[in-house]
Amino acid sequence: MGNGGFITANLVTGITGTTPETAFPADNLNDGSSSRPCRWAAGSLSITVAASGGCTGIGICGHNLRTGGSCTINGLSVPVLAGQSIWHKFSAPTSSAALVINGGGVSKIGIGEIVMGVATVFSHNFSYGWNEGRVYVNDIHETEFGMLLPYEKSNSGQYQLPFQLLDSAAIAAMKTLYQQQRGSLTPFLMIFDIDAGPCCFGRLTNHFNTTFATPGVNTLNLEFREDPIGAFLS
């Protein structure tokens, strides 16, 4: 497994190709919010993503593609799994990406965010991989007749990213990331394996726990929460 990494600066400048629905425009794909998606009135599409500068990878986040769908990026096929954002590492830096997508049976393809930029790779990998959970935000409305109407507002993935045996430089780099994103204020693309993905668009939580021991054996735990994608998938 390759080391993890992240992209904080989305360099996407424009998206052309298959025209999306008016209420879900292409500008939503790089507005920093996966809960404002772009949606097409079709189960397949072909678009070109343009970016400023040489980008090393692209993330397609918060989509409603089904397992069995397909996606090619610059002619290369990438795996598609329902509920899992797509990460593709370019073989060489590029400023454009041609995407051909089939939703695998959905009538309208929706994508929450496309992030394309220069990935920073962690100098150390997660200790023993990462821990994944899921957070559901639910509510219950009680009618005047006492009937309970539960409903789901949103759900999203939550990840614990443990690091061990960190030197002082690695600790400093993690702190810089945390401070740069203002804790949970600013979302970015987290990549769990820089070579093969997956990735998530979201933000760090407000927890930043570091244990200092002798040089080179410090430990640090980051928590990352995927931004919810809203109700457009239904």
C-alpha positions in Angstrom: 0.0 0.0 0.0 1.3 3.4 -0.9 1.5 6.3 1.6 -1.5 8.5 2.0 -1.6 12.1 1.0 -3.9 15.1 0.4 -4.8 18.0 -2.0 -5.7 21.3 -0.4 -5.7 23.5 -3.5 -8.2 22.6 -6.1 -6.8 23.8 -9.4 -10.0 23.1 -11.6 -10.7 26.1 -13.8 -13.5 24.8 -16.0 -15.5 21.7 -17.1 -17.0 21.2 -20.6 -18.8 18.4 -22.3 -22.2 16.8 -21.6 -24.5 19.6 -20.4 -25.8 19.1 -16.8 -29.3 20.1 -15.5 -29.9 23.8 -15.1 -30.5 23.5 -11.4 -27.3 21.5 -10.8 -24.7 23.4 -12.9 -21.1 22.4 -13.6 -19.8 25.2 -11.4 -21.0 23.1 -8.4 -18.2 20.6 -9.2 -15.5 22.8 -7.8 -17.2 25.1 -5.3 -15.8 23.5 -2.2 -19.1 21.9 -1.2 -20.0 18.3 -2.1 -23.6 18.9 -0.8 -24.2 21.2 -3.8 -23.8 18.7 -6.6 -23.7 18.7 -10.3 -26.3 16.4 -12.0 -26.9 15.2 -15.5 -30.3 14.0 -16.9 -28.6 10.9 -18.2 -27.0 7.7 -17.0 -23.7 8.4 -18.9 -21.6 11.4 -19.7 -18.4 12.7 -21.3 -16.7 15.7 -19.8 -13.3 17.4 -19.9 -11.9 18.9 -16.7 -9.4 21.8 -17.2 -7.0 22.9 -14.5 -4.3 25.5 -14.0 -0.8 24.1 -13.8 0.5 20.5 -13.8 -1.8 18.3 -11.6 -0.7 14.9 -10.3 -4.1 13.5 -9.6 -7.9 13.8 -9.6 -10.7 12.9 -7.2 -14.3 12.4 -8.2 -16.2 12.7 -4.9 -19.7 12.2 -3.6 -21.0 10.4 -6.7 -24.0 8.2 -7.1 -22.4 5.7 -9.5 -23.3 2.1 -8.8 -20.9 -0.8 -8.5 -20.7 -2.2 -12.1 -20.6 1.3 -13.6 -17.5 2.5 -15.5 -15.1 5.4 -15.6 -12.2 6.2 -17.8 -9.8 9.0 -17.2 -7.7 10.1 -20.1 -8.4 6.7 -21.7 -7.5 4.6 -18.6 -10.2 2.6 -16.8 -10.5 3.1 -13.0 -12.5 1.0 -10.5 -16.0 2.1 -9.6 -17.6 1.2 -6.3 -20.9 2.5 -5.0 -20.5 5.0 -2.2 -16.7 5.3 -2.7 -15.0 8.3 -4.2 -12.7 7.8 -7.1 -9.0 8.6 -7.0 -6.7 8.5 -10.1 -3.0 9.3 -10.0 -1.8 10.7 -13.4 1.3 9.0 -14.9 2.7 12.5 -15.6 1.5 16.0 -14.5 -1.3 17.3 -16.7 -3.7 20.3 -16.9 -6.7 18.4 -18.3 -8.6 15.2 -17.7 -11.1 13.6 -20.1 -13.8 11.6 -18.2 -16.2 9.1 -19.7 -18.6 7.8 -17.1 -21.4 5.2 -17.1 -23.5 5.2 -13.9 -24.2 1.5 -14.0 -27.9 1.8 -14.1 -28.7 5.2 -12.5 -31.0 7.4 -14.5 -29.3 10.7 -13.6 -25.6 10.8 -12.7 -24.7 13.1 -9.8 -21.2 14.2 -8.6 -20.6 16.3 -5.5 -17.1 17.6 -6.1 -14.2 17.1 -8.5 -10.8 18.0 -7.1 -7.7 18.1 -9.4 -4.4 19.4 -8.1 -0.9 18.6 -6.8 -0.9 15.9 -4.1 1.3 16.1 -1.1 2.3 12.7 0.1 2.8 11.9 3.8 6.4 11.0 4.7 5.0 8.2 6.9 2.1 5.9 6.3 -0.8 5.2 8.6 0.1 2.6 11.3 -1.8 -0.6 10.5 -4.0 1.2 7.9 -6.9 3.4 8.9 -10.2 2.9 10.9 -13.4 3.6 9.0 -16.8 4.3 10.5 -20.0 6.0 9.5 -21.9 8.9 11.0 -25.7 9.3 10.5 -27.5 12.6 11.2 -31.1 11.7 11.8 -34.1 13.5 13.1 -37.6 12.5 14.3 -40.7 14.6 13.7 -43.7 13.9 16.0 -47.1 14.8 14.6 -50.0 16.3 16.6 -51.4 12.8 16.7 -48.3 11.3 18.3 -47.0 9.6 15.1 -43.2 9.5 14.9 -41.8 10.2 11.5 -38.0 9.4 11.5 -35.9 10.5 8.6 -32.2 10.7 7.7 -30.7 14.1 7.1 -27.4 12.9 5.9 -24.6 10.4 6.4 -20.9 10.4 5.9 -17.7 8.4 6.5 -15.5 9.1 9.4 -11.9 8.0 9.6 -9.2 7.7 12.3 -5.7 8.0 10.9 -3.0 6.8 13.3 0.6 7.6 12.8 3.5 6.1 14.8 7.3 6.5 14.8 7.1 10.1 13.6 10.2 12.3 13.7 9.9 16.0 14.5 9.7 17.0 10.8 6.7 14.7 10.2 5.0 16.1 13.3 5.6 19.6 12.1 4.1 18.8 8.7 1.0 17.4 10.2 0.6 20.5 12.4 1.0 22.7 9.4 -1.8 20.8 7.6 -4.1 21.1 10.6 -3.4 24.8 11.0 -3.6 25.5 7.3 -7.1 24.0 7.2 -8.1 25.8 10.4 -9.0 22.4 12.0 -12.5 21.5 10.6 -13.1 24.9 8.9 -11.8 24.2 5.4 -12.5 21.0 3.4 -9.9 19.2 1.2 -9.2 16.0 -0.5 -7.8 13.2 1.7 -6.1 10.3 -0.2 -5.8 7.1 1.7 -3.4 5.4 -0.8 -1.6 7.8 -3.2 -1.2 5.0 -5.8 -4.6 3.3 -5.7 -7.0 5.4 -3.6 -9.6 5.6 -2.3 -10.1 9.3 -1.4 -12.6 11.4 0.4 -13.6 15.1 0.3 -14.1 16.4 3.8 -12.3 18.0 6.7 -10.3 17.3 9.8 -12.2 17.2 13.1 -11.2 19.5 15.9 -9.2 16.7 17.5 -5.4 16.7 17.1 -3.8 14.3 19.5 0.0 14.0 19.7 2.1 11.9 22.1 5.7 13.0 22.4 8.3 10.4 23.4 11.9 10.1 22.4 12.9 11.5 19.0 11.6 9.4 16.2 8.9 7.5 18.1 6.2 10.2 18.5 2.6 9.2 17.7 -0.2 11.3 16.3 -3.9 10.6 15.6 -5.9 12.5 13.0 -9.6 12.3 12.6 -11.1 13.0 9.2 -14.8 13.3 8.3 -16.2 13.1 4.8 -18.6 15.9 4.0 -22.2 14.7 3.5 -23.4 14.7 -0.1 -27.0 15.7 0.7 -30.2 14.2 -0.7 -29.6 14.5 -4.4 -28.7 10.7 -4.7 -32.3 9.6 -4.2 
